[in-house]
């Protein structure tokens, strides 16, 4: 004899709530994109969708706006910061997850997490008063003078350095692309390190034991088993750090020098999409200037969205056990 199960509203109600929450997030993101696009309609119609993106002139006085210098500055600094931070971050994660004693790993993990919580404006102040003057006096000026006005001992070196390299370095400024990139790399290390550390610790112990049983050394176990198994989490952390670098605002405005003219140089000022928004938004009295800054924000929104979608796709492709791995 069968008994009918009593109807309980809990499961359908919970399903409805989580579905509504998920759809609300998607709707909010779509609404943000639509509002930015609607506010930026005038410059996009005036200069064209691609024309505004690829325009190299940003001049509020003449009313000509192009976001290409800021897009280039954003991509160069973000990619360079990711390249500088990736190896140290993964090394810290491997050391914490595989080599360090538990008590020491807990201390290091705490400091890594605290570094991620430091406000960017604090790191920007540190960069202004400590890092930028030190780099100017010990790196930028000596390198520039060695190549441009070489002393007698450096003349053979300066003779073989191409002029294009000297032009790429530029005239040394305390606030420039290199200074900001170094601070940005320091800022994103904790994001990659934290996710990579958690991914390494989630590798089943059976994977390690199987390799040890085959006579592998500890480093071979890490290189051939642990890291490949955790590669999805490592890549996810790297892409998350890249997205964080793209959207960095205060440190960029404080350290990059804020120049909107191409070509940028390593020791000279540059600009990013977030930095031009935060520097000029309060001064945008003309409607076209204001709407052009909103258009820059719309392109930044699109770039960030594409980076996150690519991260999700790449993580699924690289995660062990997923379809296609």
FENLINVEN-V919969 format. One record per backbone hydrogen bond with DSSP energy under -0.5 kcal/mol. CO is the residue of the C=O (numbers start at 1). NH is the residue of the N-H. Records with the same first field share a line. If there is no record, write none. Layout:
CO: NH  NH
This chain:
8: 12
9: 13
10: 14
11: 15
12: 16
13: 17
14: 18
15: 19
16: 20
17: 21
18: 22
19: 23
20: 24
21: 25
22: 26
23: 27
24: 28
25: 29
26: 30
27: 31
28: 32
29: 33
30: 34
31: 35
32: 36
33: 37
34: 38
35: 39
36: 40
38: 41
40: 44
41: 45
42: 46
43: 47
44: 48
48: 52
49: 53
50: 54
51: 55
52: 67
55: 68
59: 63  64
64: 59
67: 71
68: 72
69: 73
70: 74  273
71: 75
72: 76
73: 77
74: 78
75: 79
76: 80
77: 81
78: 82
79: 83
80: 84
81: 85
82: 86
83: 87
84: 88
85: 89
86: 90
87: 91
88: 92
89: 93
90: 94
91: 95
92: 96
93: 97
94: 98  99
95: 99  100
101: 105
102: 106
103: 107
104: 108
105: 109
106: 110
107: 111
108: 112
109: 113
110: 114
111: 115
112: 116
113: 117
114: 118
115: 118
119: 122  123
120: 124
121: 125
122: 126
123: 127
124: 128
125: 129
126: 130  131
127: 132
130: 134
131: 135
132: 136
133: 137
134: 138
135: 139  140
136: 141
139: 143
140: 144
141: 145
142: 146
143: 147
144: 148
145: 149
151: 154  155
152: 155
154: 158
155: 159
156: 160
157: 160  161
160: 162
162: 165  166
163: 167
164: 168
165: 169
166: 170
168: 266
169: 267
174: 176
176: 180
177: 181
178: 182
179: 183
180: 184
181: 185
182: 186
183: 187
184: 188
185: 189
188: 192
189: 193
190: 194
191: 195
192: 196
193: 197
194: 198
195: 199
196: 200
197: 201
198: 202
200: 203
204: 207  208
205: 209
206: 210
207: 211
208: 212
209: 213
210: 214
211: 214  216
212: 215
217: 221
218: 222
219: 223
220: 224
221: 225  226
222: 227
225: 229
226: 230
228: 231
229: 320
230: 234
231: 235
232: 236
233: 237
234: 238
235: 239
236: 240
237: 241
238: 242
239: 243
240: 244
241: 245
242: 246
243: 247
245: 248
249: 253
250: 254
251: 255
252: 256
256: 270
265: 177
266: 178
267: 173
268: 177
270: 258  259
272: 276
273: 277
274: 278
275: 279
276: 280
277: 281
280: 284
281: 284
283: 285
286: 290
287: 291
288: 292
289: 293
290: 294
291: 295
292: 296
293: 297
294: 298
295: 299
296: 300
297: 301
298: 302
299: 303
300: 304
301: 305
302: 306
303: 307
304: 308
305: 309
306: 310
307: 311
308: 312
309: 313
310: 314
311: 315
312: 316
313: 317
314: 318
315: 319
319: 322
322: 325
